[in-house]
Amino acid sequence: MACPPDRAAPRGFLSFDAHRGRTAVVLLVAFVYMLAIRTRNITEIFELLGDQILYWNMALRPWYEQPLGGGPSSAGGTTIGPAFIWTMWGIRHLVGPWTTYLPHAGGIGLSIIQSVADVLFLAAIWTRFDSLALALATTLFLATGPEDMSLSASIWNPPLAVAFVKISMAFVMSNERGKSLWKDAAATAAAVLAVQVHSSAIFFAAPAIVSLIGRDVLAGRRAQAVRVACALAAVILLLEAPYLIDRALHMEKRASPAIVVASVSYTITHPATLRLGAAYGALANACQALLIRPWTFAWFGLLLAAAAVAAAITMRSELSLLGATVLPLGAVVLGFSFWQQAFQHYWYMTMMPSVALTFGLALTAWKRAAMPSAAIFLAAVVAAQPARFRDAQVINRLPTYGVLVRGSQEIRRRTAEIRSIDIEFPVEPSTQKHYVYERVLHGRVTPTAAFAATIHRSGEVEFRRVSH
């Protein structure tokens, strides 16, 4: 039964700690399921586009060539920390050997991290609200969104940021009434790493971290609030130290997101262009694309607002939970209201854990109906699994990845250098047809090689002699 945070629920058969053996089995099965649905067929349909090639190239470099500061950002400048690049470098070393360092190792590694985060998220909800149905429904609702499943099996930074957000939320939920300073520190660390990975996570991190301090301030525990504030500031400074050192050493590098700065500056100087309505509409549309897909609802914006109000009422005595759920939604709407260009759905991926838990808590806000509501929520999410999985298999994928890899491997097995590689099947413009052969398998494409090769749709390779 899901209960408000200020009222403990009775421990029963499905309680988190009532049957530790069953608990371990549930969490293990959840991990295996999440990992399986994310990585199924990844060796055949992995998305190998320009971004994936860029990041995997960086991961293949030695440690001393990895950035100390931020990585590349699509908004201009750099991210505010190297967490994503170093995570990919670690995946290259831990998962790469099992895949002969082929790029899909990155997708497998990120899927593992995402699935671990799912288990922590599930366990935290189960523990805090004493409802396995609510925990499973919320976690599945979030993790089996087609966009999340497909992008988690790719090499891209938003899914890793989502994983850190889920980990941060798990520590917030497991630290009832702020009894553990180290859990507050861990929640802050995960939130900061999420921001390092993708800047949009700032709209989660800022309210989440501030609420950890505000919780003690509102409770009249001023000395404790000071201790928490000092500890969290130390965590932030420690994690941002590499970035700050890099900025001090390379003052000439542009680090600020030029596109964002320009948009915010324009809005400040032209207050009438503030786009609160458009920003909320973009959030609602993103929720449908990231959580509800393949279905849509014309009135979803109203449903989201109602869920936020119901969850806020339910959690009114728990500022830290509000800071991880409802408050980030307000922050992202306010933040993006300064944006003067088109909105992209993936910018809101880091908000989806907060949205999912907000809906879960709203559905179980009425204590008398909490248990059946959670069961209905779970049944609906489970019923949607086949459709969501089918959708995930056809978005953000390169259907000819496996053919390209097998052909490249065959060419490398036969020769260490080739004049050129032609392919009989279509790929995206940013997919470099020589990449696997040249960068991953260490073959050479040279104008003096005696043979050229063609990879057919079947994966078979045809060689032809080329005259000099």
TAURMO-V196785 format. One record per backbone hydrogen bond with DSSP energy under -0.5 kcal/mol. NH is the residue of the N-H (numbers start at 1). CO is the residue of the C=O. Records with the same first field share a line. If there is no record, write none. Layout:
NH: CO / CO
//
This chain:
7: 4
15: 12
19: 15
23: 19
24: 20
25: 21
26: 22
27: 23
28: 24
29: 25
30: 26
31: 27
32: 28
33: 29
34: 30
35: 31
36: 32
37: 33
38: 34
39: 35
40: 36
42: 39
44: 41
45: 41
46: 42
48: 46
49: 47
53: 49
54: 50
55: 51
56: 52
57: 53
58: 54
59: 55
60: 56
61: 58
65: 62
66: 63
71: 81
73: 77
76: 73
78: 255
79: 71
86: 82
87: 83
88: 84
89: 85
90: 86
91: 87
92: 88
93: 89
94: 90
95: 91
96: 91
98: 95
99: 95 / 96
100: 97
101: 96
102: 99
105: 102
106: 103
107: 103
108: 104
109: 105
110: 106
111: 107
112: 108
113: 109
114: 110
115: 111
116: 112
117: 113
118: 114
119: 115
120: 116
121: 117
122: 118
123: 119
124: 120
125: 121
126: 122
127: 123
128: 124
129: 125
130: 126
135: 131
136: 132
137: 133
138: 134
139: 135
140: 136
141: 137
142: 138
143: 139
144: 140
145: 142
149: 145
150: 146
151: 147
152: 148
153: 149
154: 151
156: 154
160: 156 / 157
161: 157
162: 158
163: 159
164: 160
165: 161
166: 162
167: 163
168: 164
169: 165
170: 166
171: 167
172: 168
173: 169
174: 170
175: 171 / 172
176: 174
178: 175
179: 176
181: 179
184: 180
185: 181
186: 182
187: 183
188: 184
189: 185
190: 186
191: 187
192: 188
193: 189
194: 190
195: 191
196: 192
197: 193
198: 194
201: 198
202: 199
203: 200
204: 201
205: 201
206: 202
208: 204
209: 205
210: 206
211: 207
212: 208 / 209
213: 209 / 210
214: 210
215: 211
216: 212 / 213
217: 213
218: 214
219: 215
220: 217
221: 216
222: 220
225: 221
226: 222
227: 223
228: 224
229: 225
230: 226
231: 227
232: 228
233: 229
234: 230
235: 231
236: 232
237: 233
238: 234
239: 235
240: 236
241: 237 / 238
244: 240
245: 241
246: 242
247: 243
248: 244
249: 245
250: 246
253: 250
255: 253
258: 256
259: 75
260: 75
261: 257
262: 258
263: 259
264: 260
265: 261
266: 262
267: 263
268: 264
269: 265
270: 266
273: 270
274: 271
275: 337
279: 275
280: 276
281: 277
282: 278
283: 279
284: 280
285: 281
286: 282
287: 283
288: 284
289: 285
290: 286
291: 287
292: 287
293: 288
295: 292
300: 297
302: 299
303: 299
304: 300
305: 301
306: 302
307: 303
308: 304
309: 305
310: 306
311: 307
312: 308
313: 309
314: 310
315: 311
316: 313
318: 315
319: 317
322: 318
323: 319
324: 320 / 321
325: 321 / 322
327: 322
329: 325 / 326
330: 326
331: 327
332: 328
333: 329
334: 330
335: 331
336: 332
337: 333
338: 335
339: 336
347: 344
348: 345
349: 346
351: 348
352: 348 / 349
355: 351
356: 352
357: 353
358: 354
359: 355
360: 356
361: 357
362: 358
363: 359
364: 360
365: 362
367: 365
369: 366
370: 366 / 367
373: 369
374: 370
375: 371
376: 372
377: 373
378: 374
379: 375
380: 376
381: 377
382: 378
383: 379
384: 380
385: 381 / 382
388: 384
389: 385
390: 386
391: 387
392: 388
393: 389
394: 391
395: 392
398: 45
399: 397
401: 44 / 398
402: 44
404: 400
405: 401
406: 402
407: 403
408: 404
409: 405
410: 406
411: 407
412: 408
413: 409
414: 410
415: 411
418: 444
419: 451
422: 453
424: 455
431: 428
432: 430
433: 431
435: 432
438: 434
439: 435
440: 435 / 436
441: 436
443: 437
444: 416
446: 418 / 444
449: 446
452: 464
453: 420
454: 462
455: 422
456: 454 / 460
459: 456
462: 454
463: 461
464: 452
466: 450
//
